[in-house]
Amino acid sequence: MSRPLAAIPCAPLRRDVDTDVVVVGAGISGAMVAEALGEAGLKVVIMDRRGPLLGSTPASTALLQYEIDTPLSELAERIGLDRAERIWRRSKLALDALRERADRLAISADLAIRDTLYLEGNGLDADGLAREAEARRRAGFEVSLLTGAEVGERYGLDRRAAILGHGNLAADPRRLAAGFLRAALDRGARLHAPTEVVKVEPGEGTVSAITGEGPVVTARTLVFATGYELPHGVPRKGHRIVSTYCLATRPQLRAVPKALPFIWEASEPYLYLRSDPSGRIICGGEDEDFVDEERRDALLAEKVEVIRAKLSKLMPAIDTEADYAWCGSFGASRTGTPSIGSVPNLAGCYAVLGYGGNGITFSMMASQILRGLITGRGDPDSALFSFRRAF
Ligand SMILES: Cc1cc2nc3c(=O)[nH]c(=O)nc-3n(C[C@H](O)[C@H](O)[C@H](O)COP(=O)(O)OP(=O)(O)OC[C@H]3O[C@@H](n4cnc5c(N)ncnc54)[C@H](O)[C@@H]3O)c2cc1C
């Protein structure tokens, strides 16, 4: 589906190196963090055990949303209104920053601003959606609550209510990540792959990343941007790994409205979808709480049939046959919020665990927060996402 990418220059690490920051992982999180730290004037070395953009990033359906998985009204009940509103607002700021920064760096990744239609489901019924719309308005978000008649007239969907939100972003995730990685390299970062970091040893004001082949990178700071693969020493409490399933239909520009909003259900299990520039519907869901790749892949055909059936029911005019189907894994947390910050008991080490359906929005948030923490300028929201937080 994605156009071919020019190769990103990289080579395995063959000798010891000293640097300011070592970033472990060359997915979209590592790319954004490396680019931001490079802009702040730091010397950066990136390492990936597979190669650039070979983790979860290319599997992403790339609905880049500020609306996080846990509704604001529900998050407020769980962690308090003030913190919930701050998290939602920061998510919006991060998404806006992502779009503005990609624009400034002239990254070409089919970026397109999209509305979001959040449909009534078994998680939030029409009354629940009304409360959620109020909570979002209170926090400053521009939303409308649509009645069933409005949902039917405007979008041809049969649901009793929906929240219409604005300002989200569709993207080609590989090209987006490649753009940030290239920008980081242009700022002087070096990318070594395939090179696996097998051990991390904090020292006096430095941290050493020991690689599988033997060479060592010594840095003042290390950032784990390893996606759902949790490195040894990073706290796992509250973290789990989820398997998820997706399909892309054939292109059908006539049947699919050009600026179709992202459609997303307030249900468990949920269905979500977007269109791409060729008129394909990219649709996913049916998450399972396990990580075993063989078991995950064995379920693909069955899960794709379930997704197709739900899509056909929601949008009967669409040809739902899957041109592509795939599955992947991502990290999840109880609240759908990420962990970003310094790793307790590993001096000089930071980690980005971007979570769930908003992983890429959280990658940008991580690049902002870690830039503040690593350069010593701080970040007013860092405590909301730290590994020591209470939720
Ligand atoms: C099917 C699917 C659909 C998704 N849909 C969306 C969506 O619509 N919107 C959204 O925002 N997010 C979505 N996500 C989540 C999003 O894709 C992820 O949050 C994001 O891609 C994670 O990027 P990352 O750079 O943190 O991790 P990855 O892309 O997984 O990169 C981590 C890298 O670290 C490397 N690594 C790991 N351990 C080591 C080591 N010891 N040494 C060296 N390298 C190492 C790996 O090789 C890998 O390349 C989806 C995910 C999946 C799987």
The ligand as an ORCA input file, in Angstrom:
! r2SCAN-3c Opt
* xyz 0 1
  C      -1.635     -3.169     13.613
  C      -1.343     -1.909     14.370
  C      -2.147     -0.789     14.197
  C      -1.861      0.394     14.860
  N      -2.627      1.497     14.624
  C      -2.296      2.688     15.173
  C      -3.015      3.856     14.840
  O      -3.983      3.820     14.075
  N      -2.605      5.037     15.386
  C      -1.523      5.112     16.232
  O      -1.182      6.218     16.701
  N      -0.842      4.002     16.589
  C      -1.194      2.802     16.073
  N      -0.497      1.684     16.396
  C       0.592      1.800     17.370
  C       1.839      2.386     16.722
  O       2.065      1.789     15.468
  C       3.026      2.140     17.649
  O       2.780      2.761     18.898
  C       4.302      2.737     17.087
  O       4.544      2.325     15.759
  C       5.451      2.291     17.969
  O       6.617      2.845     17.448
  P       7.959      2.598     18.210
  O       9.024      3.307     17.453
  O       7.788      2.931     19.659
  O       8.156      1.008     18.137
  P       8.607      0.045     16.862
  O       8.151      0.641     15.604
  O       8.182     -1.288     17.245
  O      10.175      0.225     16.926
  C      10.941     -0.319     17.995
  C      12.278     -0.753     17.425
  O      13.135     -1.128     18.509
  C      13.982     -2.158     18.050
  N      14.532     -2.856     19.212
  C      13.850     -3.495     20.184
  N      14.715     -3.995     21.114
  C      15.969     -3.632     20.693
  C      17.288     -3.858     21.210
  N      17.502     -4.521     22.356
  N      18.344     -3.375     20.515
  C      18.159     -2.686     19.361
  N      16.940     -2.455     18.836
  C      15.862     -2.919     19.493
  C      13.063     -3.033     17.204
  O      13.809     -3.802     16.286
  C      12.168     -1.992     16.526
  O      12.626     -1.662     15.226
  C      -0.752      0.467     15.754
  C       0.042     -0.651     15.944
  C      -0.225     -1.837     15.255
  C       0.670     -3.011     15.460
*
